Amino acid sequence: MIQAIAIDDEPRALEVIRNHALGIPNLTLREVFTDPLRAMAYIQDHPVDLIFLDINMPGLDGLSLVKGFSLQQMIIFTTAHSEYALAGFEVEAVDYLLKPFDRVRFLQAVNKARNRMKPDGAGMTDFFFVNTGNQQRRISYSDILYVHAEGNYITYFTPTEKIWVRSTMAEALKFLPVPMFVQIHRSYIVAVRNIEKIEDNHVYIRGTAISIGNTFRENFLRVIDSFKA
């Protein structure tokens, strides 16, 4: 069971999170707060695994909260400002929900948090496990260059090897946090940190050219814009 709280200076935004959280298996939204400092006092005395956290708040913003209090809980940022995606990436947020978000997108973020829970149910890991035949293979997020789907198989490309998994693209996306990873084609997910350049409707990773599909181009460019200085 994921124990969660939500922090946002807008009561209406907290109500949206409350409604989305209702009925989601293994998720309990314990409390909501408009005051970040009250939230910090709460987590001192109550077990919390996950925080839905607005970034752009008056006084103490979400990013300062994470860094200033060295929060160990998993973080899902909720914000109306796409330009904060890079900052969310830097503090290793589980996901980044751009307002207004629907229940399906909310559930996807919760599933990513669930997949990153440690076996004892507390805290976030920097890896996940996949089934490869009769083995369980561990994959670190930082090792993934890109992911390729072909038929009923997914291939995770790392600097040292290719890992084949019987899986679908949708299942792979459940494990890969946004905006660290973005789907750019019906058959490809790329790690943003490893993109060397974008040219002629392709991204280049370690010299490999990967086509950007028309369906995914707009969202991909929006993610890239959020990383621009």
Sequence and secondary structure as in RCSB ss.txt:
>XXXX:A:sequence
MIQAIAIDDEPRALEVIRNHALGIPNLTLREVFTDPLRAMAYIQDHPVDLIFLDINMPGLDGLSLVKGFSLQQMI
IFTTAHSEYALAGFEVEAVDYLLKPFDRVRFLQAVNKARNRMKPDGAGMTDFFFVNTGNQQRRISYSDILYVHAE
GNYITYFTPTEKIWVRSTMAEALKFLPVPMFVQIHRSYIVAVRNIEKIEDNHVYIRGTAISIGNTFRENFLRVID
SFKA
>XXXX:A:secstr
 EEEEEE S HHHHHHHHHHHTT TTEEEEEEES HHHHHHHHHHS   EEEEES  SSS HHHHHHHTT  SEE
EEEES GGGHHHHHHTT SEEEESS  HHHHHHHHHHHHHTB TTS SB SEEEEEETTEEEEEEGGG  EEEEE
TTEEEEE SS EEEEE  HHHHHHHS TTTEEEEETTEEEEGGG  EEETTEEEETTEEEE  HHHHHHHHHHHH
HT  
